[in-house]
Amino acid sequence: MPRPSVSPRLVFTAAVSLGALCLSALPAAATATPAQIATSKTNGVAYLKSLQAADGSYASGGLSNEWAFSALASAGTAAVDVTPGGDASKNARTVYRALLATASWPSAEPVVTDYERATLNAYAAGIDPARVSSSRNLIGDIYGYWQNAEPGYFGPSANFNGTVFATLALGGARTRAGAQRIPQALRDSLVTRIRANQHNDGGWNYSKAEGDPAALAATSDIDMTGAAMAALCVSGVPDTDTDITQAKAFLKSKLVPTSGAFNAMFGVNTDSNSWAVSGLNACGVNPQTGDFLTSAGKTPVDFLISQQFSPGGGFKYLPGDTAPSAYASIDGLRAVAGGGFTTAPPVPATSGAPQWVAESAFTSGAPTKLALTVDDGSGGLKVCSVAFTPTGTTATLGALLDAATAGATPSGCVGGVTPSSGTGAITSLNGKANSGTNTWKVSIDGSAFAGATRAKVLNAGDTVALRRGA
């Protein structure tokens, strides 16, 4: 059956019974020390390693444990170093990359969050998400869900969750050199939508609130507040920004003084605490000082460590649980380790293993796609995924624009280009001609904008941005 299009969590955890709303946290230990955090990380990594299947996988159809890659990376463990029984040929990164490159992945009825989740975790695993293979470009996959009728949203706008995680994926999964791969105009559009959905209490929910006074007045969700905060911060919004300050105040208002837990929508639980802490981490806010050190001397990190089994290393979801939860353990480790929702992969310990893997060349005659933005300089931003079939191991900007003119997802990205052939400079695009210093320029993977020509060489996975301006 089709997956639901609206979910408070990308991991699609099952809803908690109403009885959980009445549960209170068990007493937590004193404020977590660096030594306690280090022990928590060591034990948490050991538990996550135990979740690896015999074939080396963490992800499969439906619910999966692939979020483990972001948690492992936050704790300093490279996915390529995680192997079943020491079999390096089945290391977690290689197996995950092979899964993502499969034509049938993720399903016959994918949703945008499939690609967002994969982008965040591929990046943490050391797989360039735009270059999983010559045909799999996760950035291009996400671009295909841009909403022309509601610019700034990815996927159905009612599922605001999809736009938050598009922002996290596109802003957080940088290039291998650490640069922002998407243009400022796209980041600005995403930030505008996230700001418009902030509730009156300073937080966010997983569903759309923009333009709906009742929704904006509703109580926010702890989980999505953490995710939305992180989305703003990975897009360049400083932690001193008014919207971030209001979000911190909302989280502070939900703190349980005696434990450091947050009173969440589904009651006190590890996942909600973890998402809030990951949001604070992504914004550079210490979750153990200032507003998040309670009057009883407890912090959200204290609560998380109190939820961890020792020496097993797994985290329980609810305080009263007697066994660990895989999802809670993944979320808990990522938060305690100081991670946001993704992080650059650590240098592998495995001899000879590179920090990153990526496909740099097209396969001639094999269908592929690239991510494209077109900014006319007057507020007309177009975003699309362009499917085309290269005739060599590289392609040209002219070939990409020709393919986009013939058809792109969503449609209307490129309505015409001059010249329509040859190798020369692009003089007009979408009816906007060069004029004086306002000319069409191109940027690849966040590079400086330079004059756009049809002959500009493109490689597999390039994120292409066109802009008309000085």
C-alpha positions in Angstrom: 0.0 0.0 0.0 1.2 3.6 -0.6 3.2 5.2 2.2 1.4 8.1 3.9 2.3 11.5 2.5 2.2 13.2 5.9 4.3 12.0 8.8 5.8 13.8 11.8 9.0 11.8 11.3 10.8 10.8 8.2 11.6 7.5 9.8 7.8 6.9 9.9 7.8 5.6 13.5 4.5 4.2 14.7 2.2 6.5 16.6 2.3 6.3 20.3 -0.8 5.5 22.3 -2.6 8.3 24.1 -1.6 6.6 27.4 2.0 7.8 26.7 0.9 11.4 27.2 0.5 10.6 30.9 4.0 9.2 31.4 6.6 11.2 33.2 10.3 10.9 33.0 12.4 8.8 35.3 15.0 10.7 37.4 18.1 11.5 35.3 21.7 11.6 36.4 23.5 14.9 37.0 24.5 17.1 34.1 26.4 15.0 31.6 30.2 15.3 31.8 32.5 14.9 28.8 33.5 11.5 30.1 29.8 10.4 30.3 29.2 11.6 26.8 32.2 9.8 25.5 31.0 6.5 27.1 27.5 7.1 25.7 29.0 7.5 22.2 31.2 4.4 22.5 28.3 2.2 23.8 25.8 3.8 21.3 28.1 3.0 18.3 28.5 -0.6 19.5 24.7 -1.0 19.6 24.2 0.5 16.1 26.8 -1.8 14.7 24.7 -4.7 16.1 21.8 -3.5 13.9 23.7 -4.3 10.7 22.3 -7.2 8.7 24.5 -10.1 7.7 24.6 -8.8 4.1 26.0 -5.5 5.4 22.8 -3.5 5.0 21.0 -1.0 7.2 18.3 -0.1 4.7 15.7 -2.1 2.9 12.1 -1.7 1.8 9.7 0.2 4.1 11.0 1.0 7.6 14.8 0.9 7.8 17.7 1.8 10.0 19.6 4.0 7.5 19.5 7.0 9.8 22.3 5.1 11.5 24.7 6.6 9.1 24.1 10.2 10.3 24.4 9.0 13.9 27.6 7.0 13.3 29.2 9.9 11.5 28.3 12.3 14.3 30.0 9.9 16.7 33.1 9.7 14.6 32.6 6.3 13.0 32.8 6.0 9.2 30.2 3.8 7.5 32.9 2.1 5.4 34.4 0.8 8.7 31.2 -0.9 9.7 31.3 -4.5 8.5 29.4 -7.7 9.4 31.9 -10.0 11.1 34.8 -8.1 9.7 33.8 -8.8 6.0 35.1 -5.6 4.3 33.4 -6.5 1.0 30.0 -6.0 2.8 30.9 -2.7 4.5 27.8 -0.5 5.2 28.7 2.3 2.7 29.2 0.0 -0.3 26.0 -1.9 0.4 24.0 1.3 0.9 25.4 2.9 -2.3 24.5 -0.2 -4.3 20.9 0.0 -2.9 20.5 3.7 -3.8 21.9 3.1 -7.3 19.2 0.4 -8.0 16.7 1.6 -10.6 13.8 0.2 -8.6 14.8 2.1 -5.4 13.0 3.5 -3.5 9.6 2.2 -4.8 7.1 2.5 -7.6 5.4 5.3 -5.7 8.2 7.4 -4.2 7.7 10.5 -2.1 10.1 13.4 -1.7 11.1 12.4 1.8 12.6 9.2 0.4 15.2 11.2 -1.5 15.7 13.7 1.4 16.4 10.9 3.9 18.7 9.2 1.5 20.6 12.5 0.7 21.2 13.2 4.4 22.4 9.6 5.1 24.4 9.1 1.9 26.3 12.3 2.7 27.0 11.1 6.2 28.1 7.8 4.9 30.7 9.4 2.5 28.6 9.0 -0.7 28.3 12.2 -2.7 24.5 12.3 -2.9 24.6 13.9 -6.4 26.9 11.2 -7.7 25.7 8.0 -6.2 26.1 6.5 -9.7 26.1 7.8 -13.3 22.3 7.6 -13.2 21.4 8.3 -9.6 21.5 11.9 -8.5 19.6 12.4 -5.3 19.8 16.2 -5.5 18.2 16.0 -8.9 15.6 13.7 -7.5 14.7 16.3 -4.9 14.6 19.1 -7.4 11.8 17.3 -9.2 9.4 17.9 -6.4 9.6 21.7 -6.5 6.1 23.2 -6.5 5.7 25.8 -9.3 2.4 27.0 -7.9 3.9 27.5 -4.4 7.6 28.3 -4.9 9.7 27.3 -2.0 7.8 24.1 -1.2 9.0 20.7 -2.1 6.3 18.0 -2.3 2.7 18.8 -1.4 2.8 21.9 0.7 0.3 20.4 3.2 3.2 18.1 4.2 5.5 20.9 5.5 7.7 18.1 6.7 8.9 17.6 3.1 10.0 21.2 2.7 11.9 21.2 6.0 13.8 18.1 5.1 14.4 19.4 1.6 16.1 22.4 3.2 18.1 20.1 5.5 19.2 17.9 2.7 20.0 20.6 0.1 21.7 22.9 2.6 23.3 20.3 4.8 24.7 17.9 2.2 27.4 20.2 0.9 30.0 19.4 -1.8 32.9 17.1 -1.0 35.0 20.3 -0.6 32.5 21.7 1.9 30.8 24.3 -0.3 27.1 25.0 -0.5 26.1 23.4 -3.8 22.7 25.1 -4.2 22.4 28.8 -5.1 21.5 31.6 -2.6 18.2 32.3 -4.4 17.0 28.7 -3.7 18.2 28.9 0.0 16.3 32.2 0.4 13.1 30.7 -1.1 13.2 27.8 1.4 14.0 30.0 4.3 11.0 32.3 3.5 8.6 29.3 3.6 10.0 28.0 6.8 9.6 31.4 8.4 6.1 31.7 7.1 5.2 28.4 8.9 6.5 29.3 12.3 3.7 29.1 14.9 2.8 31.9 17.2 4.4 30.0 20.1 7.8 30.0 18.3 7.8 26.4 17.1 6.7 24.4 14.0 4.6 21.4 13.2 4.9 18.8 10.4 1.9 20.1 8.5 1.5 23.5 6.8 0.5 26.5 8.8 1.2 29.4 6.5 -1.8 31.5 5.8 -4.0 29.6 8.3 -4.5 31.6 11.6 -5.9 28.6 13.4 -2.9 26.4 12.5 -0.4 29.2 13.4 -2.1 29.5 16.8 -1.9 25.8 17.5 0.7 24.3 19.8 3.9 23.3 18.0 5.7 20.0 17.9 9.0 19.5 19.7 10.4 17.2 16.9 9.6 19.5 14.0 10.8 22.6 15.9 14.2 21.0 16.2 14.2 20.1 12.5 13.0 23.5 11.3 15.6 25.3 13.5 18.3 23.1 12.0 16.9 23.8 8.4 17.2 27.5 9.0 20.7 27.3 10.4 22.1 25.0 7.7 20.8 27.7 5.3 22.9 30.4 6.9 20.5 31.9 9.4 22.4 32.8 12.6 21.4 31.6 16.0 20.8 35.2 17.0 18.0 35.5 14.4 14.6 36.4 15.9 12.9 33.2 14.6 15.7 31.0 16.1 15.4 32.9 19.4 11.7 32.3 19.5 12.2 28.6 18.7 14.6 28.3 21.6 12.1 30.0 23.9 9.4 27.5 22.8 11.7 24.5 23.6 12.7 26.0 26.9 9.0 26.4 27.9 8.6 22.6 27.3 11.5 21.5 29.5 10.8 19.3 32.5 13.0 20.8 35.3 13.5 17.5 37.2 14.8 15.5 34.2 15.8 17.7 31.2 13.1 16.0 29.1 10.8 17.9 26.8 7.0 17.6 27.1 6.4 16.5 23.5 3.3 15.8 21.4 3.5 12.1 22.2 4.7 12.6 25.8 8.2 12.5 27.1 10.3 10.3 24.8 13.8 9.9 23.4 13.1 10.7 19.8 11.5 14.1 20.5 14.3 15.0 22.9 16.8 14.0 20.3 15.3 16.0 17.4 15.2 19.1 19.7 18.8 18.6 20.7 19.9 18.0 17.1 18.2 21.3 16.2 20.1 23.1 18.9 23.4 21.3 17.8 22.9 22.4 14.2 22.4 26.0 15.3 25.5 25.9 17.5 23.5 26.2 20.7 24.9 24.2 23.7 22.0 22.1 25.0 23.7 21.8 28.4 24.0 25.5 29.3 22.0 28.7 29.6 18.3 28.2 28.8 18.7 24.4 28.7 20.2 23.9 32.2 17.1 23.6 34.4 16.6 24.9 37.9 17.3 21.4 39.1 20.6 21.2 37.3 19.3 18.9 34.5 19.7 19.2 30.7 18.2 17.5 27.6 21.4 15.5 27.2 21.1 14.2 30.8 17.7 12.9 29.9 19.0 11.1 26.8 21.8 9.4 28.6 19.3 8.3 31.3 17.4 6.6 28.5 20.5 4.5 27.4 21.0 1.0 28.6 24.5 0.2 29.9 26.5 -1.6 28.8 24.2 -2.6 25.8 24.3 1.0 24.4 20.7 1.1 23.0 18.3 3.8 24.0 14.7 3.1 25.1 11.9 5.2 23.5 9.8 5.8 26.6 11.1 6.0 30.2 9.2 3.0 31.2 10.4 0.7 28.4 12.5 -2.3 29.3 14.1 -2.8 25.9 15.9 -0.6 23.4 14.4 0.8 20.3 16.5 1.0 17.1 15.1 4.4 16.1 15.4 5.9 19.5 19.0 4.6 19.7 19.9 6.2 16.4 18.3 9.5 17.3 19.7 9.4 20.8 23.3 8.7 19.7 23.2 11.4 17.0 22.0 14.0 19.5 24.4 13.1 22.4 27.3 13.0 20.0 26.6 16.7 19.0 25.1 16.0 15.6 22.5 17.8 13.6 20.6 15.9 11.0 23.7 15.1 8.9 27.4 15.7 9.1 30.4 15.2 6.8 31.8 11.7 7.0 34.8 11.1 9.3 38.1 9.9 7.8 37.9 6.1 7.6 40.1 3.9 9.8 40.1 1.2 7.1 43.5 1.4 5.3 43.1 2.7 1.7 39.4 3.5 2.1 38.6 7.0 0.8 36.6 9.5 2.8 34.2 10.0 -0.2 33.0 7.8 -3.1 31.4 9.4 -6.1 30.8 8.8 -9.8 32.3 11.6 -11.9 31.5 10.5 -15.4 28.3 9.9 -17.3 27.7 6.6 -19.1 27.2 7.3 -22.7 23.7 6.4 -23.9 22.4 5.8 -20.3 19.6 8.1 -19.0 20.5 10.4 -16.2 19.4 13.7 -14.6 20.8 16.9 -13.3 19.5 19.5 -10.9 18.9 23.0 -12.5 17.8 26.4 -11.2 17.1 29.4 -13.5 17.0 32.8 -11.8 16.0 35.7 -14.1 17.1 38.3 -11.6 13.7 39.7 -11.1 12.2 37.2 -8.7 11.4 34.5 -11.3 13.2 31.5 -9.8 12.7 28.2 -11.6 13.7 24.8 -10.1 13.7 21.5 -11.9 15.2 18.1 -12.5 16.2 17.6 -16.1 16.3 14.0 -17.5 18.5 13.5 -20.5 20.7 10.9 -22.2 24.3 12.0 -22.6 26.2 11.0 -25.7 29.6 10.8 -23.9 31.2 10.8 -20.5 30.6 14.5 -20.2 27.8 16.8 -21.5 27.3 20.5 -22.3 25.2 23.2 -20.9 23.6 23.5 -24.3 22.5 19.9 -24.3 21.1 20.3 -20.8 19.1 23.4 -21.8 17.8 21.7 -24.9 16.6 18.7 -22.8 15.0 21.1 -20.3 13.2 22.9 -23.1 11.8 19.7 -24.3 10.7 18.6 -20.9 11.7 18.9 -17.2 10.2 18.1 -13.9 8.3 20.2 -13.0 7.6 21.7 -16.4 8.3 25.2 -17.5 11.9 25.5 -16.2 13.3 26.5 -19.6 10.9 28.0 -22.2 13.5 28.9 -24.8 17.3 29.6 -25.2 19.2 31.7 -27.6 21.3 30.6 -29.4 19.4 27.3 -29.9 22.5 25.6 -31.3 26.3 25.9 -31.5 28.7 26.6 -28.7 28.4 30.4 -28.1 27.4 32.5 -25.2 23.8 32.3 -24.0 22.2 35.7 -24.9 18.6 35.0 -23.9 16.8 32.6 -21.7 13.1 32.4 -20.9 12.5 35.6 -22.8 15.1 37.5 -20.7 17.9 38.8 -22.9 21.4 40.1 -22.0 21.4 43.8 -21.4 24.5 45.7 -20.5 26.1 44.1 -17.5 23.0 42.0 -16.8 24.0 38.8 -18.6 23.4 35.1 -18.1 25.9 33.4 -16.0 26.4 29.9 -14.7 27.5 28.3 -11.4 28.4 24.6 -10.9 28.1 23.2 -7.4 28.2 26.6 -5.8 31.1 28.0 -7.8 31.4 31.7 -8.6 29.0 32.7 -11.4 30.7 33.2 -14.8 29.5 33.7 -18.4 27.2 31.0 -19.6 28.0 29.3 -22.9 26.4 26.4 -24.6 29.8 24.8 -24.7 30.2 24.8 -20.9 31.2 21.2 -19.9 29.1 19.4 -17.4 29.9 16.3 -15.5 27.8 13.7 -13.7 26.1 15.0 -10.6 26.7 18.7 -11.3 24.2 21.1 -9.6 23.7 23.8 -12.3 22.5 27.3 -11.5 21.8 30.0 -14.1 21.4 33.6 -13.1 20.8 36.8 -15.0 22.6 39.7 -13.4 25.7 41.8 -13.2 
